Amino acid sequence: MQNNRICQILGIEKPVIQGPLSWLTDARLVAAVSNAGGLGVLGPNAGLTAETAVSTPLETAEKMREEIRKTKALTEKPFGVNLIPTPENDPWTPPILQVIKEEAVKVVVYTGYGEGAVIPALFDDLKDAGIKIIYRDINPTPENTRLAEAAGADIIVATGFDEGGTLPGKALGTFSIVPLIADAVQHVPVLAAGGISDNRTARAAHALGASGVFAGSVFISTEESRVPQSVKDKIIHADGLDMLLFRTLPDYYRSLPGKLAEKLVQMDKAGASNEELGKTMGGLRGLRIGMLEGNTDEGYISLGTGIGSIREIKTVAKVVDELAV
């Protein structure tokens, strides 16, 4: 795919980017995606477990360094690291960014949350270091797309409500948001995210104006994924109709059925506040318990609505090939 703009910018063979997936990523999964010709991305808490979780910014950055080096040992191809900066009082980004520079990571997925998420000085810092920027706003709009492009983003992600994980506040599906964002950019290519789990949905993303895909849920059920077999089995036997949607912080989440997820839906229907729901949900701790430990009594299994196309446990290489159109 020599003429694909995503591939040219990132130095990869296939325009398939693996979403960061927080706790669910590790060196093995990320290297497998990159070795298959896509771009693997280490998320926050990559490779960690409850026992190895750390709390200080410097310790967290050094844990990321360890996972970066493990990834380098498994692939010579480009891979990325997730950054989630905040405009004020952000002790986490500076040490992680320093590690990214020192370890010569070539790409960051810059995740933006809300007003002020585009920080021009940080974009400049990344560009000066020769790092490519994939900008993904949780609530993509033409306005923040143009801000990110002007600040120096190399690629923009258009995320639809079909995705897993933290959902956009606007319930706008992938079929609506991708052409909206593709029409908003001036020069940079767009990745489609949300509900993309097979060759059909990847082709649809390209037809909507995307130059590649940004996928998460489809990689969770692969052979190389670190989630337990029980979670993989739940994924391949479920579809989008099984997912439970509930409010939380900042806006919405969805999960496969389980004791905690069902409680959150009941609290939502009873009128609990987003703050109350967020506290009960447990944030990413709930994700770790549900998806790394397979405990849906105390955790949740967050996935996109496209899981109905996932019917078997495949290798990462096969998934990347199917999504590369």
Number of C-alpha atoms within 10 A of each C-alpha: 13 11 7 15 17 27 20 14 15 23 18 23 20 25 25 31 29 26 24 26 23 20 24 25 28 28 23 19 26 35 29 22 28 29 22 22 23 31 29 30 30 31 24 22 25 24 24 20 15 13 6 9 14 16 7 10 16 17 14 19 23 15 20 24 18 16 22 27 12 16 23 18 12 16 17 11 20 22 28 28 23 23 23 17 21 19 14 8 7 11 13 17 17 16 16 23 20 13 20 25 15 10 13 13 20 20 24 22 24 23 19 23 19 15 10 13 20 26 15 16 10 17 21 15 12 21 16 9 14 14 21 22 25 26 27 25 22 22 22 26 17 14 12 21 26 17 17 25 21 16 17 20 25 22 26 27 27 29 29 26 26 23 26 24 20 18 25 22 16 15 15 16 17 23 19 15 25 28 19 17 27 24 12 18 20 11 11 17 22 30 28 33 31 29 31 28 25 20 17 13 18 26 18 16 26 18 13 19 18 24 23 27 31 25 27 24 25 26 26 24 27 21 17 22 21 19 21 14 15 13 20 21 14 15 24 16 13 17 19 17 11 15 20 17 18 21 24 24 18 16 16 20 27 27 28 24 19 18 13 22 27 19 17 26 19 13 18 18 11 9 11 16 14 18 14 16 22 19 12 18 22 16 16 16 15 21 26 25 20 24 24 21 17 21 20 22 16 20 27 30 27 24 26 29 24 21 25 18 20 21 14 14 20 15 17 26 18 12 20 28 16 16 25 19 19
